[in-house]
Amino acid sequence: MQRLLLNELIKWKNKKDRRPLIIKGVRQCGKTYLLKEFGAKYYRDVAYFNFEGNAPLCERFKADLDVERIITELSVLHKKPIRPDETLIIFDEIQFCNEALTALKYFYENASSYHIVSAGSLLGIALSKPLSFPVGKVDFLTLRPMSYYEFLLAHGEAMLCEHLQKLAPAEKISELFAEKLENYLRRYYITGGMPEAVAVWLETNDLSAVESVQQKILDSYELDFAKHAPPKDFPRLSLIWNSIPAQLAKEHGKFIFSKVKPGLRAKDLEDALQWLISAGLVFKVSKIGKPFMPLASYADQNYFKLYMVDIGLLRKMSKLPPEALLTRTDMFKEFKGALTENYALCEIVNLQGDAPYYWKSGNTAEVDFVAQFGMDIVPIEVKSGRNDKSRSLTEYRKKYTPRVSVKVSMNAAGGGEVRNIPLYMLWKMPGIIETSG
């Protein structure tokens, strides 16, 4: 699997002021595979250590934080010397050892010639603990499920991607390529971007096997709730998590706490919700009343939508049969809109690193996403098919006159004040927005 984050890892390796690197990402999004591949290609040796359920390894960090002693003992465990600039040290699931997280600070200060990469599926939770956080002494990267672009690469379509990259922003692609990209997109809606699900699809073309992998991943998340969340929050975590598909499917999709379980209020669920956000399993998209800079200052944190980290897992949780996405049917027309919004949201997060916002004006208009690209505040309307009419976007444009707006649909690319971007080319959005017309 070709992951674009590999390029960032190479840049990190070549930095003069290189710090220990922490890679965050949800369980089974491919962190371990990527790091081992990176080590195998760009280092003479890889020393891999997994902290989950490994008490003897954790003990190496509890006596003191003398990095030379730690390196000596890790070399013994590795059964060969760990050498500066030659060995990539991988600390996997490092959130299970707070002392190891703290030790990264001392590796930077006292032994910066060692190349150390740490990874974990719940690092957002672990790094919120004061003891663990090596302030200013580490670099961060986030690995997410495979984007649609990476999905194309996994299918051997590097030449097609290169061709699309060279196209002018508003240039239409051939119908032959458009049809191929639409078909790939339907399959991506089914598999999502979890590498194991994509790999099983590529190896078997068996949708039931893909579903088995997705269910296994969902089960592992539920186990994480039980094992690592505060006991008081566990039942509420599961309630929120399992309510997301139904809440998204509602018209306008606003998350309503009382819909999680009758009788529960916001104050009963806020801690559990924050746990899911910190774990990277959900994205919170808050409403803004005015699209001005900085957007966060105009956000209403009490009025928001929740989206899932992966579209394939959302489809599986919603019990939408894969076949429904491969046939033309209106039986799930409303949920298809929610599924498409979740896909677009994940693609935007891949481009920007953070979740955007959405705009709502009373009960009259609502624009799916509002994001900042450079000096532009860009409204983005998402449609699942070819009908891209949008009264809400028209109202937004009349009210705020943005330099550029975006419509995302299955229609061909187009320029002007309103940029038309096909759903299968969202990864080109920054360049399309930057153009003058």
C-alpha positions as CSV (number, residue, x, y, z in Angstrom):
1,M,0.0,0.0,0.0
2,Q,1.5,3.3,-1.1
3,R,0.8,5.9,1.7
4,L,1.5,9.6,1.0
5,L,2.7,10.1,4.6
6,L,5.9,8.2,3.6
7,N,7.1,11.4,2.0
8,E,6.7,13.2,5.3
9,L,8.7,10.5,7.1
10,I,11.5,10.9,4.6
11,K,11.6,14.6,5.2
12,W,11.7,14.0,8.9
13,K,14.7,11.6,8.5
14,N,16.6,14.3,6.7
15,K,15.9,17.1,9.1
16,K,18.9,18.7,10.8
17,D,17.0,19.5,13.9
18,R,15.2,16.2,14.0
19,R,13.1,15.4,17.0
20,P,11.5,12.1,18.1
21,L,8.4,11.7,16.0
22,I,5.0,10.8,17.3
23,I,2.5,9.4,14.7
24,K,-1.1,9.4,15.8
25,G,-3.9,7.4,14.2
26,V,-6.9,5.2,14.9
27,R,-6.4,1.5,15.4
28,Q,-5.7,-0.5,12.2
29,C,-5.2,2.5,9.9
30,G,-1.7,1.2,8.9
31,K,0.7,2.9,11.3
32,T,2.8,-0.2,12.1
33,Y,3.0,-1.4,8.4
34,L,4.0,2.1,7.2
35,L,6.8,2.5,9.8
36,K,8.2,-0.9,9.2
37,E,8.2,-0.3,5.5
38,F,9.9,3.1,6.0
39,G,12.6,1.5,8.2
40,A,13.2,-1.4,5.7
41,K,13.7,1.0,2.8
42,Y,15.6,3.9,4.4
43,Y,17.6,2.4,7.3
44,R,20.2,-0.4,7.8
45,D,18.2,-1.9,10.7
46,V,14.8,-1.6,12.4
47,A,14.4,-2.1,16.2
48,Y,10.7,-2.6,16.8
49,F,9.2,-2.5,20.3
50,N,5.5,-2.9,21.1
51,F,4.4,-1.7,24.6
52,E,0.9,-3.2,24.6
53,G,0.8,-5.9,27.2
54,N,4.6,-5.8,27.5
55,A,5.4,-5.2,31.2
56,P,9.2,-6.1,30.9
57,L,9.6,-3.5,28.1
58,C,7.8,-0.8,30.2
59,E,10.1,-1.6,33.2
60,R,13.1,-0.4,31.1
61,F,11.7,3.1,31.4
62,K,10.6,3.1,35.0
63,A,13.9,2.9,36.8
64,D,15.1,6.3,35.5
65,L,15.2,8.2,32.2
66,D,18.9,7.7,31.4
67,V,18.8,7.3,27.7
68,E,22.2,5.6,27.3
69,R,21.1,2.9,29.8
70,I,17.8,2.6,28.0
71,I,19.5,2.2,24.6
72,T,21.8,-0.5,26.0
73,E,18.9,-2.5,27.4
74,L,16.9,-2.1,24.3
75,S,19.9,-3.3,22.3
76,V,19.9,-6.5,24.4
77,L,16.2,-7.0,23.8
78,H,16.8,-6.4,20.0
79,K,19.7,-8.8,20.1
80,K,22.0,-6.5,18.2
81,P,23.4,-3.0,18.7
82,I,21.1,0.0,18.1
83,R,23.3,2.5,16.2
84,P,22.8,6.3,15.9
85,D,21.7,7.4,12.4
86,E,21.6,3.7,11.2
87,T,18.8,2.1,13.2
88,L,15.2,3.2,13.2
89,I,13.7,2.7,16.6
90,I,9.9,2.1,16.6
91,F,8.0,2.4,19.8
92,D,4.6,1.0,18.9
93,E,1.5,1.5,21.1
94,I,3.5,3.9,23.2
95,Q,0.4,5.2,25.0
96,F,0.7,2.1,27.2
97,C,3.8,3.5,28.9
98,N,3.7,7.1,30.1
99,E,7.4,6.9,31.1
100,A,8.4,6.0,27.6
101,L,6.4,9.0,26.3
102,T,8.2,11.2,28.8
103,A,11.6,9.7,27.8
104,L,11.2,11.1,24.3
105,K,12.1,14.6,25.7
106,Y,15.4,13.2,27.0
107,F,16.2,11.4,23.8
108,Y,15.9,14.8,22.0
109,E,18.0,16.7,24.6
110,N,20.7,14.1,25.3
111,A,20.8,11.6,22.4
112,S,19.3,13.3,19.3
113,S,21.3,11.2,16.9
114,Y,19.0,8.3,17.5
115,H,16.1,8.1,15.1
116,I,12.9,7.3,17.1
117,V,9.4,7.1,15.8
118,S,6.5,6.4,18.2
119,A,3.0,5.4,17.3
120,G,-0.3,4.5,19.0
121,S,-4.0,4.2,18.4
122,L,-5.1,6.2,21.5
123,L,-2.3,8.8,21.6
124,G,-4.8,11.6,21.6
125,I,-6.0,10.3,25.0
126,A,-2.5,9.6,26.4
127,L,-1.1,12.9,25.4
128,S,-3.8,14.7,27.4
129,K,-2.1,13.5,30.6
130,P,0.4,16.0,31.9
131,L,3.1,13.4,32.8
132,S,3.2,12.0,29.3
133,F,3.5,15.2,27.2
134,P,7.0,16.0,26.1
135,V,6.3,19.7,25.4
136,G,8.2,21.1,22.5
137,K,10.5,18.1,22.2
138,V,8.7,16.0,19.6
139,D,7.3,16.3,16.1
140,F,3.8,15.1,15.2
141,L,2.2,13.5,12.2
142,T,-1.2,11.9,11.8
143,L,-1.9,8.8,9.7
144,R,-5.6,8.5,8.7
145,P,-7.4,5.8,6.8
146,M,-6.5,5.7,3.1
147,S,-7.8,8.6,1.1
148,Y,-9.5,8.1,-2.2
149,Y,-6.3,9.1,-4.0
150,E,-4.4,6.4,-2.1
151,F,-7.2,3.9,-2.9
152,L,-6.5,4.6,-6.6
153,L,-2.8,4.1,-6.2
154,A,-3.5,0.7,-4.4
155,H,-5.4,-0.3,-7.6
156,G,-2.4,0.4,-9.7
157,E,-3.7,3.7,-11.1
158,A,-0.6,5.8,-10.6
159,M,-0.5,6.9,-14.3
160,L,-4.2,7.9,-14.1
161,C,-3.5,10.0,-11.0
162,E,-0.5,11.6,-12.6
163,H,-2.7,12.5,-15.6
164,L,-5.4,14.0,-13.4
165,Q,-2.8,16.0,-11.5
166,K,-1.5,17.6,-14.7
167,L,-5.0,18.7,-15.8
168,A,-5.8,22.4,-15.6
169,P,-8.2,23.2,-12.7
170,A,-11.4,23.6,-14.7
171,E,-10.4,21.1,-17.5
172,K,-12.9,18.3,-18.0
173,I,-11.6,14.7,-18.2
174,S,-12.7,12.2,-20.8
175,E,-15.9,10.3,-20.2
176,L,-13.9,7.0,-20.2
177,F,-11.8,8.2,-17.3
178,A,-14.8,9.7,-15.5
179,E,-16.7,6.5,-15.6
180,K,-13.7,4.6,-14.3
181,L,-13.3,7.0,-11.4
182,E,-17.0,6.9,-10.5
183,N,-16.8,3.1,-10.4
184,Y,-13.8,3.2,-8.1
185,L,-15.5,5.7,-5.9
186,R,-18.5,3.4,-5.4
187,R,-16.1,0.7,-4.4
188,Y,-14.4,3.1,-2.0
189,Y,-17.7,3.9,-0.4
190,I,-18.0,0.1,0.3
191,T,-14.4,-0.6,1.5
192,G,-13.5,2.7,3.0
193,G,-9.9,3.4,3.6
194,M,-8.9,0.9,6.3
195,P,-5.8,-0.8,4.7
196,E,-6.8,-4.3,5.7
197,A,-10.3,-3.9,4.1
198,V,-8.8,-2.5,0.9
199,A,-6.2,-5.3,0.8
200,V,-8.8,-8.0,1.2
201,W,-10.9,-6.4,-1.6
202,L,-7.8,-6.3,-3.9
203,E,-6.9,-9.9,-3.1
204,T,-10.4,-11.5,-3.2
205,N,-13.0,-9.2,-4.7
206,D,-15.2,-10.7,-2.0
207,L,-17.5,-8.1,-0.4
208,S,-18.4,-10.5,2.4
209,A,-14.7,-10.8,3.3
210,V,-14.5,-7.0,3.3
211,E,-17.4,-6.8,5.7
212,S,-15.8,-9.3,8.0
213,V,-12.7,-7.1,8.3
214,Q,-14.8,-4.0,8.9
215,Q,-16.8,-5.8,11.6
216,K,-13.5,-6.9,13.3
217,I,-12.3,-3.3,13.3
218,L,-15.5,-2.1,14.8
219,D,-15.4,-4.8,17.5
220,S,-11.8,-3.7,18.3
221,Y,-13.0,-0.1,18.8
222,E,-15.7,-1.3,21.2
223,L,-13.1,-3.3,23.1
224,D,-11.0,-0.1,23.4
225,F,-14.0,1.7,24.9
226,A,-14.2,-1.0,27.6
227,K,-10.5,-1.3,28.3
228,H,-9.3,2.3,28.1
229,A,-12.1,4.7,28.7
230,P,-13.1,5.8,32.2
231,P,-15.6,3.2,33.5
232,K,-18.3,5.8,34.0
233,D,-18.1,6.8,30.3
234,F,-18.0,3.3,28.7
235,P,-21.8,2.8,28.3
236,R,-22.2,6.4,27.0
237,L,-19.3,6.0,24.5
238,S,-21.1,3.0,23.0
239,L,-24.4,4.9,22.9
240,I,-22.9,7.9,21.1
241,W,-20.8,5.8,18.7
242,N,-23.7,3.6,17.7
243,S,-26.1,6.6,17.2
244,I,-23.9,8.4,14.6
245,P,-25.3,6.7,11.5
246,A,-28.9,7.5,12.4
247,Q,-28.1,11.0,13.5
248,L,-26.3,11.7,10.2
249,A,-29.2,10.3,8.2
250,K,-31.6,12.8,9.6
251,E,-32.4,15.9,7.6
252,H,-29.6,18.5,8.4
253,G,-27.8,15.9,10.5
254,K,-27.4,18.0,13.7
255,F,-26.3,15.8,16.6
256,I,-28.9,15.7,19.3
257,F,-27.9,14.4,22.7
258,S,-31.4,13.3,23.6
259,K,-31.5,11.1,20.5
260,V,-28.6,9.0,21.9
261,K,-30.9,7.9,24.7
262,P,-34.1,9.5,26.0
263,G,-33.5,11.3,29.2
264,L,-29.8,11.9,28.7
265,R,-28.6,15.5,28.4
266,A,-25.5,17.2,27.0
267,K,-23.8,17.4,30.4
268,D,-24.3,13.6,30.8
269,L,-22.5,12.8,27.5
270,E,-19.9,15.6,27.0
271,D,-17.0,13.7,28.6
272,A,-17.7,10.5,26.5
273,L,-18.0,12.6,23.3
274,Q,-14.7,14.3,24.0
275,W,-13.0,10.9,24.5
276,L,-14.2,9.8,21.0
277,I,-12.9,13.1,19.5
278,S,-9.5,12.8,21.3
279,A,-9.2,9.2,20.2
280,G,-9.7,10.4,16.6
281,L,-12.7,8.2,15.9
282,V,-15.1,11.0,15.1
283,F,-14.9,14.5,13.7
284,K,-16.9,17.3,15.2
285,V,-18.1,19.8,12.7
286,S,-19.5,22.9,14.5
287,K,-21.9,25.5,13.1
288,I,-20.7,29.0,12.4
289,G,-23.1,32.0,12.2
290,K,-20.7,34.2,10.2
291,P,-17.9,33.0,7.9
292,F,-15.2,35.4,9.1
293,M,-11.6,34.9,10.3
294,P,-10.7,33.1,12.5
295,L,-13.5,30.7,11.9
296,A,-13.2,29.2,15.4
297,S,-14.2,32.5,17.0
298,Y,-17.6,32.3,15.2
299,A,-18.3,28.6,16.0
300,D,-21.1,27.4,18.2
301,Q,-19.6,24.4,20.0
302,N,-23.1,23.3,21.2
303,Y,-24.5,23.0,17.7
304,F,-22.6,20.4,15.6
305,K,-22.6,17.3,13.5
306,L,-20.5,14.2,14.1
307,Y,-18.9,12.3,11.3
308,M,-17.0,9.0,11.4
309,V,-13.3,8.6,10.7
310,D,-13.9,6.2,7.8
311,I,-16.7,6.0,5.3
312,G,-16.5,2.2,5.0
313,L,-17.0,1.8,8.7
314,L,-20.0,4.2,8.6
315,R,-21.6,2.1,5.8
316,K,-21.0,-1.1,7.7
317,M,-22.4,0.4,11.0
318,S,-25.5,1.6,9.1
319,K,-26.1,-1.9,7.8
320,L,-26.2,-0.6,4.2
321,P,-25.6,-3.6,1.9
322,P,-22.6,-3.2,-0.4
323,E,-24.8,-4.1,-3.3
324,A,-26.9,-1.0,-2.8
325,L,-23.9,1.1,-3.9
326,L,-23.3,-0.9,-7.0
327,T,-26.9,-0.7,-8.3
328,R,-29.0,2.3,-9.3
329,T,-31.7,2.6,-6.6
330,D,-33.5,5.4,-4.7
331,M,-34.1,3.2,-1.7
332,F,-31.3,4.8,0.3
333,K,-31.4,8.2,-1.3
334,E,-31.4,10.2,1.9
335,F,-28.6,8.2,3.6
336,K,-26.5,8.3,0.4
337,G,-26.3,12.1,1.0
338,A,-25.0,11.5,4.5
339,L,-22.5,8.9,3.3
340,T,-21.3,11.3,0.6
341,E,-20.9,14.2,3.1
342,N,-18.9,11.9,5.4
343,Y,-16.6,11.0,2.4
344,A,-16.1,14.7,1.5
345,L,-15.4,15.6,5.2
346,C,-12.7,12.9,5.4
347,E,-11.1,14.2,2.1
348,I,-11.1,17.8,3.5
349,V,-9.5,16.7,6.7
350,N,-6.8,14.8,4.7
351,L,-6.1,18.1,2.9
352,Q,-6.2,20.4,5.9
353,G,-5.5,18.3,9.0
354,D,-8.5,19.7,10.9
355,A,-12.3,19.4,10.5
356,P,-14.0,22.4,8.8
357,Y,-17.2,24.0,10.0
358,Y,-20.7,24.3,8.5
359,W,-22.9,27.4,8.0
360,K,-26.6,27.7,8.9
361,S,-28.8,30.7,8.7
362,G,-31.9,30.2,10.9
363,N,-34.1,27.5,9.3
364,T,-33.7,28.8,5.8
365,A,-30.3,27.8,4.5
366,E,-27.4,25.5,5.3
367,V,-24.1,25.0,3.6
368,D,-22.4,21.6,4.2
369,F,-18.9,22.8,4.9
370,V,-17.0,26.1,5.3
371,A,-13.2,25.9,5.3
372,Q,-10.3,28.3,5.1
373,F,-7.9,27.9,2.2
374,G,-5.2,30.6,2.5
375,M,-7.0,33.9,2.7
376,D,-10.3,32.5,1.3
377,I,-13.2,31.4,3.4
378,V,-14.8,28.8,1.1
379,P,-18.3,27.5,1.3
380,I,-18.5,23.9,0.0
381,E,-21.8,22.2,-1.0
382,V,-21.8,18.5,-1.4
383,K,-24.3,16.5,-3.6
384,S,-24.3,12.7,-4.0
385,G,-25.4,12.7,-7.7
386,R,-25.6,15.1,-10.7
387,N,-28.3,17.4,-9.4
388,D,-26.1,20.2,-8.0
389,K,-28.7,22.8,-7.5
390,S,-28.2,24.6,-4.2
391,R,-30.4,27.3,-2.9
392,S,-28.4,27.5,0.4
393,L,-25.1,28.1,-1.4
394,T,-26.9,30.8,-3.5
395,E,-28.1,32.5,-0.4
396,Y,-24.7,32.3,1.2
397,R,-23.1,33.9,-1.8
398,K,-25.6,36.7,-1.9
399,K,-25.0,37.4,1.7
400,Y,-21.2,37.2,1.9
401,T,-19.9,37.4,-1.7
402,P,-17.0,35.0,-1.4
403,R,-14.3,35.2,-4.0
404,V,-14.8,31.5,-4.7
405,S,-17.4,28.8,-3.8
406,V,-17.3,25.1,-4.4
407,K,-20.0,22.6,-5.5
408,V,-19.0,19.0,-5.2
409,S,-21.0,16.4,-7.1
410,M,-20.7,13.8,-9.9
411,N,-20.8,16.5,-12.5
412,A,-17.7,17.4,-14.5
413,A,-15.2,20.0,-13.4
414,G,-15.9,23.7,-14.1
415,G,-14.5,27.1,-13.3
416,G,-16.0,30.5,-12.5
417,E,-16.9,32.0,-9.1
418,V,-18.5,28.7,-8.3
419,R,-16.0,25.9,-8.9
420,N,-17.5,22.5,-9.8
421,I,-15.4,19.7,-8.5
422,P,-16.2,16.0,-9.1
423,L,-16.4,13.9,-6.0
424,Y,-13.6,11.7,-7.3
425,M,-11.2,14.8,-7.6
426,L,-11.6,16.4,-4.2
427,W,-7.9,15.9,-3.6
428,K,-7.3,18.7,-6.2
429,M,-9.4,21.2,-4.3
430,P,-6.6,23.5,-3.0
431,G,-5.2,24.0,-6.5
432,I,-8.7,24.6,-7.9
433,I,-9.5,27.2,-5.3
434,E,-6.2,29.0,-5.8
435,T,-6.9,29.7,-9.4
436,S,-8.2,33.1,-10.3
437,G,-11.2,32.0,-12.4
